[in-house]
Amino acid sequence: MEKTSMMLFLINLCIISGIIMIRRCNAATYFVGDTSGWDISSDLDSWTLGKRFSVGDVLMFQYSSTHSVYEVAKDNFQNCNTTEPIRTFTNGNTTVALTKPEDRFFVCGNKLHCFAGMRLQVNVQSNGPSQAPVGAPRAATAGILQPFSKKNNPATGIASSAGSFRGSGWRSSLESFVYLIIFAFPFVYVLVD
């Protein structure tokens, strides 16, 4: 009876671990503005169309030294007011994790740029992974991101939201899960005997 209980526990543990790994890899990384980046030339209003931002997703802002990213409250977003920011970023490579369901507001620290359209409102939802409409480009699966700056590497364009990263996403999580099932589970079963 004790062996059966231990086996059921181990099976449930493997299933739960697999579910957690698969859910974790559903997060998406969005490169704000795609190939234009966080720039005055980006049409950020249309960039958000067809995208669904969920808890666990990441926003990547890539911009030159003439720009910055200020996270602001809704009232300050409407007026491009940067005097009371929630957070300020100026390094050219800003990663913002979307950690809870809420509306988030970002503006360029240059008020004229903000009024010209360099502002972004993101509605973060809690109900599962990001789902782009059929035919729309998908965001890159979250993974290890290499730093990039237009200032440091002008010959290289900004990666698109449709890109992917090796060694991340559902495939590597699935491989880890299969590894656990094939190698770890029989080893634990032998120890229980």
C-alpha positions in Angstrom: 0.0 0.0 0.0 2.9 2.4 0.8 4.5 1.7 -2.5 1.3 2.6 -4.4 0.9 5.8 -2.4 4.5 6.8 -3.2 4.0 6.0 -6.9 0.8 8.0 -7.1 2.6 10.9 -5.4 5.5 10.7 -7.9 3.2 10.5 -10.9 1.2 13.5 -9.6 4.4 15.4 -9.0 5.6 14.8 -12.5 2.3 15.9 -14.0 2.2 19.0 -11.9 5.8 19.8 -12.8 5.0 19.4 -16.5 2.0 21.6 -16.3 4.0 24.3 -14.5 6.7 24.2 -17.1 4.3 24.3 -20.0 2.4 27.3 -18.5 5.6 29.1 -17.7 6.8 29.0 -21.3 3.6 30.5 -22.7 4.9 34.0 -21.7 5.7 36.2 -24.7 8.3 38.9 -25.2 7.1 41.9 -27.2 9.6 44.3 -28.9 7.8 47.6 -28.6 7.5 49.1 -32.0 8.9 46.0 -33.7 11.6 47.0 -36.2 11.3 50.8 -35.5 11.7 50.3 -31.7 10.7 52.9 -29.2 11.1 55.8 -31.6 9.2 58.9 -32.8 8.8 57.1 -36.2 6.9 54.2 -34.6 3.1 54.0 -34.9 2.6 52.7 -31.3 -1.2 52.9 -31.5 -1.4 50.4 -34.3 1.5 48.3 -32.9 -0.8 47.2 -30.0 -3.6 46.2 -32.3 -4.1 42.4 -32.4 -1.8 41.8 -29.4 -3.1 40.5 -26.1 -0.8 41.2 -23.2 -0.9 38.7 -20.3 0.6 38.4 -16.9 4.1 36.9 -17.4 4.7 38.7 -20.7 7.7 41.0 -21.1 7.9 44.4 -23.0 11.3 45.2 -24.5 11.9 48.9 -25.2 14.9 49.5 -27.4 15.8 53.2 -28.1 18.5 55.7 -28.8 20.0 58.2 -26.3 17.6 60.9 -27.4 14.7 58.9 -25.9 13.7 57.5 -22.5 10.9 55.4 -21.1 8.8 56.7 -18.2 6.1 54.6 -16.7 3.4 56.9 -15.5 -0.1 57.0 -14.1 -3.2 57.2 -16.4 -3.8 60.9 -15.7 -0.1 61.7 -16.5 -0.3 59.6 -19.6 -3.2 61.7 -21.1 -1.2 64.9 -20.6 2.3 63.5 -21.3 3.3 64.6 -17.8 6.6 63.2 -16.7 7.1 65.1 -13.4 5.8 62.2 -11.3 6.9 59.0 -13.0 6.3 55.6 -11.4 9.6 54.4 -13.0 12.2 56.0 -15.3 14.5 54.2 -17.8 17.3 55.7 -19.8 19.7 52.9 -20.7 18.5 52.2 -24.3 17.5 48.7 -23.4 14.5 48.5 -21.1 12.8 45.3 -20.1 9.5 45.6 -18.3 7.8 42.4 -16.9 4.0 42.5 -16.8 3.5 41.0 -13.4 -0.2 41.6 -12.7 -3.4 42.3 -14.6 -3.8 46.1 -14.9 -3.4 49.0 -17.4 0.2 50.2 -17.8 1.2 53.5 -19.3 4.5 54.4 -20.8 5.7 57.7 -22.4 8.9 59.2 -23.8 10.6 61.5 -21.3 10.7 64.2 -24.0 7.3 65.8 -23.8 7.3 66.8 -27.4 8.0 63.2 -28.5 5.1 62.0 -26.2 2.7 64.5 -27.8 3.8 63.3 -31.2 2.8 59.7 -30.4 5.6 58.2 -28.4 3.4 56.8 -25.7 2.0 53.3 -25.1 -0.9 52.0 -23.1 -0.9 48.2 -22.4 -3.9 46.4 -21.0 -2.4 43.4 -19.1 -4.9 40.5 -18.7 -4.7 37.6 -16.4 -6.5 34.9 -18.3 -3.8 32.7 -19.7 -1.1 33.1 -22.4 -1.0 35.7 -25.1 -3.1 34.8 -28.1 -2.6 36.7 -31.4 -5.5 36.5 -33.9 -5.1 34.0 -36.7 -2.6 35.4 -39.3 -1.2 38.0 -37.0 2.5 37.8 -36.0 3.2 36.1 -32.7 5.5 37.5 -30.1 8.7 35.8 -29.4 8.6 33.2 -26.7 10.3 34.5 -23.5 13.9 33.4 -23.1 17.4 34.7 -22.6 17.6 38.1 -24.4 20.8 39.5 -25.7 21.3 43.2 -24.9 21.0 45.5 -27.9 21.2 49.2 -28.4 20.8 51.3 -31.6 23.6 53.4 -30.3 26.0 50.5 -29.9 25.1 48.6 -33.0 23.5 50.8 -35.7 24.0 48.3 -38.5 21.7 45.8 -36.8 17.9 46.3 -36.9 15.8 45.7 -33.9 14.4 42.1 -33.6 10.8 41.7 -34.6 8.1 40.4 -32.3 7.8 37.4 -34.7 11.3 36.2 -33.8 12.2 33.3 -31.6 15.0 32.3 -29.3 16.9 29.1 -29.1 16.9 27.1 -25.8 13.6 28.6 -24.6 9.9 28.2 -24.9 7.7 25.1 -24.9 10.2 22.9 -26.7 13.0 23.1 -24.1 10.4 22.8 -21.3 8.9 19.8 -22.9 12.4 18.3 -23.3 13.0 18.9 -19.6 9.7 17.2 -18.7 10.4 14.2 -20.9 13.9 13.9 -19.4 12.3 13.9 -15.9 9.8 11.2 -16.9 12.3 9.0 -18.7 15.3 9.2 -16.4 14.3 10.5 -13.0 11.0 8.7 -12.5 12.5 5.1 -13.0 15.4 6.0 -10.7 13.0 7.1 -7.9 10.8 4.0 -8.6 13.9 1.7 -8.0 14.7 3.6 -4.7 11.1 3.0 -3.5 11.4 -0.8 -4.2 
